């Protein structure tokens, strides 16, 4: 995607190419200056995205008879100045402020002001799209990211800003308001405050420290935990590894997705030594993904964070239910997408996907002809199906939201996997630790309780229950998020998606900015 408004290194100094392009001789300008500037841009723009954006800018100015929106005879108008004021919020929103620096108006001629006017429109749209829609287009980051890109109404936004009493505040209205985004923004501010005071102290190598240990290294551990907010500062002194210190270590481990054994060993030491700047980058990537998320209508939806191995029922913006999950292995990555839960199946049969049948089942059948019967499987034409029962790979409950990825949530007979900290083991579907409780919660408004659910399961018969009120499902991937108490949690980038997204964002900072074609 080539983006019209992005300079080659994204600092706005490159926008001088537009504002300070050589002025056309007065006798050759036969159209309004703004229209002349738009024509110059039209000759340089390539790519569908830039073409659509420029079309929106043209519609905006055409409705104004190509009159300026942000400048007047004196230079920047009040609206132009307040619009630029919104750009000062870029750092707090995890955006690069150098992408929105506005060069001064180069000259006092109408054409110079027109160049400045159009440039500010483009920069404001750049800021608005980055802030409210995301810097990157989700589907262009990687194919497993299947969030639809929300339409960007460029001309409507410009028209709304120019009419507003405060154009800058009107622009900032596109800022995401989801709880997850707001918490990440607060975490970003805290991390930048830590960075400004020289960051976190590193910890050296040493033996694993456990309850009962004592000495200078324990004292140092107390200081480090207090520095990171996991131990009360009033408890920073003391050479003994006591229960309070063990609880603080476990809290740090939980925030970092580590086994909460309260032992200060190699993995926990390594997490201590991750620089603040790395955590800032994780938070910024989390904010970027939060901008992509489609708006969910209704009071209740299901959210899955693949990187955290957890699923939630969110009601009126707050978690109502949560459960551990097992997600796709690294060679069967679970995609990110949204859909709608339409029905629940008790005692489901598993129709083995052809790819799994070919790679995993058929080779076993060739070695052992009794494999299918022993695993309660039958052939149906060319397909293989596993019959309902406690042995079934889907367990006793499946939550269906038909989608092109053939991914859904379900129970599993492999309960032992939920005890693992790292839970990427499935072929792509999402296995639930508490499927019966989730079914009870979702079906309660329709008159179901646990007794009725258990009775249906006890029949052993496949039973489909269609929901009267469908429930949105949002499957995302966040390696950084904040809890109710404001504590920052981070997780390993199990699928390498943070690295992929960062590459795309870096490329966005290097894209060329098209020039107007003023004559020398």
C-alpha positions in Angstrom: 0.0 0.0 0.0 1.5 3.3 -1.0 0.3 6.1 1.2 -0.1 9.6 -0.3 0.8 11.5 2.8 3.9 9.6 4.0 7.3 11.2 3.4 10.2 9.0 2.6 11.3 8.9 6.2 8.0 10.3 7.4 9.4 13.4 9.1 7.2 16.2 7.9 10.3 18.2 6.8 9.9 16.2 3.6 6.5 17.8 3.1 8.4 20.9 1.9 8.4 19.1 -1.4 4.7 20.0 -1.5 4.7 23.4 0.2 7.9 24.8 -1.1 7.7 23.4 -4.7 8.7 26.1 -7.3 5.8 28.4 -7.8 4.0 28.4 -11.1 4.2 31.7 -13.0 1.1 33.7 -12.3 0.1 33.9 -16.0 -0.1 30.1 -16.2 -2.5 29.6 -13.2 -5.9 29.5 -14.8 -7.6 27.7 -12.0 -8.0 28.4 -8.2 -4.7 27.8 -6.4 -6.1 24.9 -4.4 -7.3 23.2 -7.5 -3.9 23.7 -9.1 -2.2 22.0 -6.2 -4.6 19.1 -6.3 -4.0 18.7 -10.0 -0.2 18.6 -9.4 -0.8 15.9 -6.8 -3.0 13.9 -9.1 -0.2 13.6 -11.6 2.1 11.9 -9.0 -0.3 9.7 -7.0 -0.2 6.0 -7.6 -1.9 3.1 -5.8 -5.5 2.5 -5.0 -5.3 3.7 -1.4 -3.7 7.1 -2.3 -6.1 7.5 -5.2 -9.1 7.1 -2.9 -7.7 9.4 -0.4 -6.9 12.1 -2.9 -10.5 11.7 -4.3 -11.8 12.4 -0.8 -9.6 15.5 -0.5 -10.8 16.7 -3.9 -14.4 16.3 -2.9 -13.9 18.2 0.2 -12.3 21.2 -1.6 -14.8 21.0 -4.5 -17.6 21.5 -2.1 -15.8 24.7 -0.9 -15.4 25.9 -4.5 -11.7 25.2 -3.9 -11.5 27.8 -1.2 -8.8 27.3 1.5 -9.9 25.5 4.7 -7.0 26.2 7.1 -5.4 29.4 5.8 -6.3 33.0 5.3 -4.6 36.2 4.0 -2.5 36.3 7.3 -1.3 32.6 7.1 -2.8 29.9 9.3 -6.4 30.5 10.3 -7.6 29.7 13.9 -9.0 26.4 12.6 -5.7 25.6 11.0 -3.9 26.3 14.2 -6.3 24.3 16.4 -6.1 21.4 13.9 -2.3 21.3 14.2 -2.7 21.4 18.0 -4.2 17.9 17.8 -0.8 16.6 16.5 0.8 17.3 19.9 -1.1 14.3 21.2 0.8 11.9 18.9 3.4 10.7 21.5 0.7 9.9 24.1 -1.1 7.8 21.5 2.0 5.8 20.7 2.5 7.6 17.3 5.6 9.1 15.9 5.3 12.9 16.3 7.8 13.5 13.4 5.1 12.2 11.0 2.9 15.2 11.7 5.3 18.1 11.8 3.8 21.0 9.7 6.4 23.0 7.7 5.9 26.8 7.7 4.1 28.4 4.9 6.7 29.1 2.2 5.8 32.6 0.9 2.8 34.8 1.0 1.3 34.1 -2.5 -2.1 32.4 -2.8 -0.4 29.4 -4.3 2.0 29.0 -1.4 -1.0 29.2 1.0 -2.9 26.7 -1.1 0.0 24.2 -0.9 0.1 24.7 2.9 -3.7 24.2 3.1 -3.7 21.0 1.2 -0.7 19.7 3.0 -2.4 20.3 6.4 -5.5 18.5 5.1 -3.3 15.5 4.2 -1.4 15.6 7.5 -4.6 15.7 9.5 -6.0 12.8 7.6 -2.7 11.0 8.1 -3.0 11.6 11.8 -6.6 10.6 12.0 -6.2 7.4 10.1 -3.1 6.4 12.1 -4.9 7.2 15.4 -8.4 5.8 14.7 -7.9 3.1 12.1 -4.2 2.1 12.4 -1.0 2.9 10.6 -1.0 -0.5 8.9 -3.7 -2.2 6.9 -4.4 -5.4 9.0 -4.7 -7.8 6.1 -1.4 -6.6 4.6 0.6 -7.4 7.7 0.1 -11.1 7.4 -2.6 -13.4 6.0 -3.6 -14.7 9.4 -4.9 -11.3 10.3 -8.4 -11.2 9.0 -9.8 -8.0 10.5 -11.7 -6.0 7.9 -10.4 -2.5 7.3 -13.1 0.0 8.3 -13.9 2.6 5.6 -12.0 5.9 6.0 -14.4 8.8 5.2 -11.7 11.4 4.3 -13.9 14.1 2.9 -16.5 13.7 5.7 -13.9 14.1 8.4 -12.4 17.2 6.8 -15.8 18.7 6.5 -16.6 18.0 10.1 -13.3 19.4 11.4 -13.6 22.7 9.4 -17.1 23.2 10.8 -16.2 22.4 14.4 -15.6 25.2 17.0 -12.3 23.5 17.8 -11.0 21.5 14.8 -8.3 19.8 16.9 -10.7 18.4 19.4 -13.0 17.3 16.6 -10.0 15.4 15.0 -9.2 13.8 18.4 -12.7 12.4 18.5 -11.5 9.4 16.4 -9.3 8.2 19.3 -10.2 4.7 20.3 -12.2 4.5 23.5 -12.0 0.7 24.2 -10.9 -0.2 27.7 -7.9 -2.2 26.4 -6.6 0.8 24.4 -7.1 3.3 27.2 -5.2 1.0 29.6 -2.3 0.6 27.2 -2.1 4.4 26.7 -1.8 4.7 30.5 0.9 2.0 30.6 2.8 3.8 27.8 2.9 7.0 29.8 4.2 5.1 32.8 6.9 3.3 30.8 8.0 6.6 29.3 8.3 8.1 32.7 10.5 5.1 33.7 12.6 5.6 30.6 13.1 9.3 31.4 14.6 8.3 34.7 17.2 5.9 33.2 14.9 2.9 33.0 15.2 -0.3 35.0 18.3 -1.7 36.7 19.6 -4.9 35.2 20.3 -8.0 37.2 23.4 -10.1 36.8 23.8 -13.8 36.7 23.6 -15.8 39.8 22.0 -18.9 41.4 18.3 -19.4 41.6 16.8 -17.7 44.6 14.0 -19.3 46.5 12.2 -19.1 49.8 14.6 -19.3 52.7 17.6 -17.8 50.8 19.3 -14.8 52.3 22.1 -12.3 51.6 22.9 -9.4 49.3 21.3 -10.9 46.2 18.0 -11.2 48.0 18.3 -7.6 49.1 19.0 -6.6 45.5 16.0 -8.6 44.3 13.7 -6.7 46.7 15.0 -3.4 45.3 14.4 -4.6 41.7 10.9 -5.8 42.4 10.0 -2.5 44.1 11.4 -0.6 41.1 9.1 -2.6 38.8 6.0 -2.1 41.1 5.7 -5.8 42.2 6.8 -5.2 45.8 5.7 -2.5 48.2 8.4 0.1 48.6 8.0 -0.3 52.4 9.3 -3.8 52.1 12.4 -3.1 50.1 14.8 -3.7 53.0 15.5 -7.2 54.3 18.0 -9.9 53.4 15.6 -12.9 53.8 13.6 -14.5 50.9 10.3 -14.7 52.8 6.7 -15.3 51.8 6.1 -11.7 50.9 9.0 -11.7 48.6 7.9 -15.0 47.1 4.5 -13.4 46.4 6.1 -10.5 44.7 8.2 -12.7 42.5 5.1 -14.7 41.6 3.3 -11.5 40.7 6.2 -10.5 38.4 6.1 -13.9 36.8 2.4 -13.8 36.2 2.7 -10.4 34.6 5.3 -11.9 32.2 3.5 -15.1 31.3 6.0 -17.2 33.3 5.4 -20.2 35.6 4.5 -18.7 39.0 6.8 -20.8 41.1 8.2 -17.8 43.0 11.7 -18.9 42.2 14.1 -16.3 40.8 15.7 -18.4 38.1 17.1 -17.9 34.6 13.8 -17.2 32.8 12.7 -14.7 35.4 16.1 -13.1 35.4 15.9 -12.8 31.6 12.5 -11.1 31.8 14.0 -8.6 34.3 16.6 -7.6 31.8 14.3 -6.8 28.9 14.8 -3.0 28.3 12.1 -0.5 28.9 12.3 0.5 25.3 11.4 -3.0 24.2 8.3 -3.0 26.5 7.4 0.5 25.1 7.5 -1.0 21.6 5.3 -3.9 22.7 2.7 -1.5 24.1 2.7 0.6 20.9 2.1 -2.6 18.8 -0.7 -3.4 21.1 -2.2 0.0 20.6 -1.9 -0.4 16.9 -3.8 -3.7 17.0 -6.4 -2.2 19.2 -7.1 0.4 16.5 -7.8 -2.4 14.0 -10.5 -4.0 16.1 -14.0 -3.7 14.7 -16.6 -2.0 16.9 -18.7 -4.6 18.7 -22.4 -3.9 19.0 -24.4 -5.1 21.9 -23.7 -5.5 25.6 -21.9 -8.8 25.4 -19.1 -10.5 23.3 -16.5 -13.2 23.5 -12.9 -12.1 23.3 -9.9 -14.4 22.9 -6.3 -13.2 23.3 -4.2 -15.8 21.6 -0.9 -14.5 23.0 -2.3 -14.7 26.5 -4.0 -18.1 26.0 -7.2 -16.8 27.5 -10.8 -16.3 26.5 -13.2 -13.9 28.1 -16.9 -13.0 28.0 -17.0 -9.2 28.1 -20.2 -7.6 29.3 -20.7 -3.8 29.1 -16.9 -3.4 28.7 -15.9 -5.5 31.7 -14.8 -9.2 32.0 -17.7 -11.4 33.2 -16.0 -14.8 32.6 -12.6 -16.0 31.7 -11.0 -19.3 31.0 -7.6 -20.7 29.9 -7.4 -21.8 26.3 -5.1 -23.9 24.1 -4.5 -22.3 20.7 -2.9 -23.3 17.5 0.7 -24.6 17.5 3.3 -22.5 15.7 2.8 -24.6 12.5 -1.0 -24.3 12.8 -1.4 -20.6 13.9 -4.8 -19.6 15.0 -5.9 -16.6 12.8 -7.1 -13.3 14.1 -10.7 -12.5 13.0 -14.2 -11.6 14.1 -17.4 -13.6 13.7 -20.6 -14.4 15.4 -21.4 -17.3 17.7 -24.7 -18.8 16.3 -25.1 -22.2 18.0 -23.7 -24.6 20.6 -23.3 -28.3 19.9 -23.4 -30.9 22.7 -21.8 -34.2 22.1 -20.3 -33.0 18.8 -18.9 -35.2 16.1 -15.6 -34.3 14.7 -15.3 -34.1 10.9 -11.6 -34.5 10.5 -10.3 -31.8 8.1 -8.9 -33.4 4.9 -5.4 -31.9 5.6 -5.2 -33.5 9.0 -6.6 -36.8 7.7 -4.0 -36.9 5.0 -1.0 -35.9 7.1 -1.8 -37.6 10.4 -4.6 -40.1 10.3 -4.1 -42.0 7.0 -0.4 -42.8 7.7 -1.5 -44.3 11.1 -4.3 -46.3 9.4 -1.8 -47.8 6.9 0.4 -49.0 9.8 -2.5 -50.1 12.0 -5.8 -51.0 10.2 -7.6 -51.0 13.6 -6.7 -47.4 14.3 -10.0 -45.9 13.2 -12.1 -48.3 15.2 -9.9 -47.9 18.3 -10.3 -44.1 18.1 -14.1 -44.2 17.5 -13.7 -43.0 13.9 -15.6 -44.0 10.8 -15.3 -43.3 7.1 -18.1 -41.3 5.5 -17.3 -41.4 1.8 -13.8 -40.1 1.4 -14.0 -38.3 4.8 -13.3 -39.4 8.3 -15.5 -38.6 11.3 -14.9 -39.2 15.0 -18.1 -40.2 16.7 -19.5 -38.2 19.7 -18.3 -39.2 23.1 -15.8 -38.4 25.8 -13.0 -39.5 23.5 -13.9 -37.0 20.8 -11.3 -34.4 20.0 -14.0 -31.7 20.4 -14.9 -33.0 23.9 -18.5 -32.6 24.9 -19.2 -29.0 23.9 -18.4 -27.0 20.7 -19.1 -23.3 20.2 -19.8 -22.6 16.5 -19.3 -19.4 14.6 -19.0 -20.5 11.0 -16.1 -18.9 9.3 -13.8 -19.4 6.3 -10.9 -20.4 8.6 -12.9 -23.4 10.0 -11.8 -22.3 13.5 -14.1 -22.6 16.5 -14.0 -23.1 20.3 -14.5 -26.4 21.9 -14.0 -28.7 24.9 -11.1 -31.3 24.8 -10.3 -34.6 26.5 -6.6 -33.4 26.8 -7.2 -31.5 30.0 -3.6 -31.8 31.2 -2.5 -29.2 28.6 -4.2 -26.4 30.5 -1.7 -26.7 33.3 1.1 -25.6 31.0 2.2 -22.0 30.8 2.7 -22.2 27.1 -0.4 -23.6 25.5 0.1 -23.5 21.7 -0.7 -27.2 20.8 -3.9 -27.3 18.7 -4.4 -27.5 14.9 -5.8 -24.0 15.0 -9.1 -24.3 16.9 -9.4 -22.9 20.4 -9.8 -25.4 23.2 -11.5 -24.2 26.4 -10.7 -25.3 29.9 -14.2 -24.3 31.2 -16.5 -25.1 28.3 -19.5 -26.2 30.4 -19.4 -23.0 32.5 -19.3 -21.0 29.3 -22.2 -22.8 27.8 -24.2 -22.3 31.0 -23.5 -18.6 31.0 -24.4 -18.1 27.3 -27.6 -20.2 27.5 -28.8 -18.9 30.9 -30.9 -16.1 29.2 -32.6 -18.8 27.2 -33.7 -20.8 30.3 -30.8 -23.3 30.5 -28.9 -24.3 33.6 -26.1 -26.7 34.4 -28.5 -29.5 35.3 -30.2 -29.3 31.9 -26.8 -29.1 30.1 -25.5 -32.2 31.9 -28.7 -34.1 31.1 -28.3 -33.4 27.4 -24.7 -34.4 27.5 -25.5 -37.6 29.4 -27.7 -38.8 26.4 -24.6 -39.1 24.3 -26.6 -37.8 21.3 -25.4 -34.9 19.2 -27.6 -31.9 20.1 -27.6 -28.5 18.5 -28.8 -25.5 20.4 -29.3 -22.3 18.3 -28.9 -19.1 20.2 -31.8 -16.6 20.1 -29.3 -13.8 20.8 -26.1 -14.3 18.8 -22.8 -13.4 20.4 -20.0 -11.6 18.6 -16.6 -13.3 18.8 -13.3 -11.3 18.6 -10.1 -13.3 18.3 -7.0 -11.0 18.7 -3.3 -11.2 19.5 -1.9 -8.9 22.2 1.5 -9.4 23.7 1.0 -6.4 26.0 -2.1 -5.5 27.9 -3.0 -3.9 31.3 -5.1 -5.5 34.0 -7.8 -3.8 36.1 -5.2 -2.5 38.6 -3.2 -0.9 35.8 -0.4 -3.4 36.0 1.2 -4.0 32.6 1.3 -7.7 31.4 3.5 -8.9 28.6 3.6 -12.2 26.8 6.1 -13.9 24.4 5.5 -13.3 20.7 4.6 -17.0 20.1 3.7 -16.5 16.5 6.3 -13.9 15.5 3.4 -11.4 14.8 5.0 -8.5 16.7 8.1 -8.8 14.6 6.1 -8.9 11.4 4.0 -5.9 12.4 7.0 -3.9 13.4 8.6 -4.5 9.9 5.4 -3.2 8.3 5.4 -0.1 10.5 9.1 0.5 9.8 8.3 0.3 6.1 5.5 2.8 6.5 8.1 5.3 7.8 10.2 4.9 4.7 7.5 5.4 2.0 7.9 8.2 -0.5 5.9 11.3 -0.5 4.6 12.4 -4.0 5.7 15.7 -5.3 3.7 18.4 -7.0 5.0 19.3 -10.4 5.7 23.0 -10.2 7.8 24.3 -13.1 11.3 25.6 -12.4 
